[in-house]
Amino acid sequence: MVVLANKLIPFTQKRGVALFGNLGQSVGKIIPKDHVYFQVKKPIGFKERPRHLADTEKERKQQLTVNKVSIPKKIWNFYFDGITRKTRVRKIQKEMAYGGMYDFHVYNKTKGRLFAAPPSYFRREKSLFFPNFAVKTLSDDNSELIDVLSNAKVTILRVFSTQTGSHMTEDYFRIPNAEDTYLSESGMEQFHQSYPDAQIVQMILSETWAKYLMHTQLSARKLKKTIPESQYDNFLFAMREDALERDSREKLLMTNLYAGYVYVIDDSFKIRWIGSGWPEKNEVESLWKSVRGVSKEVKF
């Protein structure tokens, strides 16, 4: 029982008062902040080096064994542990605030240019990591992202979830003084001649399971007619939320469903450069300058 204004109030009623007392604060947290255009000036990504999924799962199981976390304890924590509950509530609030309608609003405002690319690539010792997760290739093989990235000293990773994201990032790959792009079969041959230590990896992050099935089945058949067969293992599919939760996407500046993103990643899985949306001419030049610079750097 709780004494309030010389009256006895049941504990359950006290919890109800607290709940509705915080209602205004909770509503405030689901009102999204307006997107502000900015230039990337410092490294983005994760501090921890990515590892294979089997190693991560093994460590997680060992940790559970050490802590002896039982099923009843997990259930108790889910419903009654304050820290666990607050974390879950914050995640729901963020999803409500920054969902599909917000993404569409920001896209209409920015046309996919969420930020300006850095003028030059980040120094290796200061750079942060791109995470690992499960992917499926256009060859219909299951793989992990770090295994694909390991096939070259430098990777230009192109990521999109929608047709708009795909179209806006094509300009990054246009061959100078030509109508062709590095993404075509003839363009890919020229790319390997100009950048022998680099590879181009493309990835579709599907918003829902329905779209994932559409991308990996129906769309894959059409993609095989336009993408060089040599690139099938470098064209990837993944479920967006399974691969990267919202907090993870924010660390990668991958915050809008309708935008497209381009990353330069070195042989240690560090992000050395990033661009988004329809690029300016100087951003395209900065991308390929970064690829050349990082390629020379990793040779030593």
KACOR-V645345 format. One line per field, one symbol per residue. phi: phi as a letter, one per 20 degrees, with the letter a starting at -180 (. if undefined). psi: psi as a letter, one per 40 degrees, with the letter a starting at -180 (. if undefined). burial: # if it has 9 or more other C-alpha atoms within 8 Angstrom, else .. A space follows every 10 residues. Layout:
phi->???
psi->???
burial->???
This chain:
phi->.ceblmcedg ffffffffff fefffffffd efeffdfbdf ccgcpdfeff cfffffffff ffffffflee fgfffgffec ffffffffff fffffffdef ffgffffffd lnefbefffb fffgfefdee fdafcdeffm debcgfffff ebfcceedcb ccffffffef ffdffglbee cfeeffffff fffecfedbd cdbddffcff fffffedfff ffffeddggf dgfdddcbfg fffbfgffff femeecfeec cccdcefdme edabbbmfef gfffffgfff fffffffffe
psi->ihhhffihhi dddddddddd deddddddee hiiihhhihh eiiiaidhhi iidddddddd ddddddefhi ddddddddde hddddddddd dddddddfad ddddddddde fegdihiidi iiideeiiih iiiiihieef ihaiddddde eidhhhhhhi eidddddded ddehhhfiei ieeidddddd ddddgdeiih hihhhhdidd dddddecddd dddeeehhde edeehiiihd dddhiddddd defgehdeii ihihhaeefi heiiiiahii dddddddddd ddddddded.
burial->.#......#. ...#...... .....#..## .........# ..####..## .##..#.... ...#...... ...#.###.. #..##..... ..###.##.. .###.##... ########.. ##....#### .#######.. ..####.##. .######### ##.###.### #.###..... ##.##.#### ##..#.#### #######... ######.### ...#..##.. .######### ..####..## ##...##### #######.## #########. ..##.##.## ##.##..#..
